[in-house]
Amino acid sequence: MELLGALGLVLLVAYAGYVIGKMLEKRGGTKQTTIGALALLTLTLASFAPGGMTFAQSTTIDFDLQPFFDSLNQYLPIFIGLFALIGGIAGAMAISKYIIGAVVDAFSGKGL
């Protein structure tokens, strides 16, 4: 039932924001004024939420990072090898472009 109340509050905030936005638009308000008014409306309506809206809150947060480090230890050597291969190919292409350019310049009479 509290979830239904939360959904009703969200719909109320959306409709009230629409009404206030249209009123400010008719009075020639700027975009900043409209955003400020809607933020104030949202904060005000959220403070009247039924039951405090504490559905996703807990007192402690525990993260088990062991699976992350296990997969990191498994896949990191593969990725390092792939990146080294890609970097080696890019480096070889850069060196060969330099050498080919120097040879072309030497034969065209520009010198090194």
Contacts in CASP RR format, 6 or more apart in sequence:
PFRMAT RR
TARGET T0000
AUTHOR 0000-0000-0000
METHOD contacts of the structure
MODEL  1
MELLGALGLVLLVAYAGYVIGKMLEKRGGTKQTTIGALALLTLTLASFAP
GGMTFAQSTTIDFDLQPFFDSLNQYLPIFIGLFALIGGIAGAMAISKYII
GAVVDAFSGKGL
2 50 0 8 1.000
2 51 0 8 1.000
2 55 0 8 1.000
3 55 0 8 1.000
5 50 0 8 1.000
6 49 0 8 1.000
6 50 0 8 1.000
6 53 0 8 1.000
6 55 0 8 1.000
9 45 0 8 1.000
9 46 0 8 1.000
9 48 0 8 1.000
9 49 0 8 1.000
9 50 0 8 1.000
12 45 0 8 1.000
13 41 0 8 1.000
13 42 0 8 1.000
13 45 0 8 1.000
13 46 0 8 1.000
16 41 0 8 1.000
16 45 0 8 1.000
17 38 0 8 1.000
17 41 0 8 1.000
20 34 0 8 1.000
20 37 0 8 1.000
20 38 0 8 1.000
20 41 0 8 1.000
21 34 0 8 1.000
21 37 0 8 1.000
21 38 0 8 1.000
24 33 0 8 1.000
24 34 0 8 1.000
24 37 0 8 1.000
25 34 0 8 1.000
46 53 0 8 1.000
102 112 0 8 1.000
105 111 0 8 1.000
105 112 0 8 1.000
106 112 0 8 1.000
END
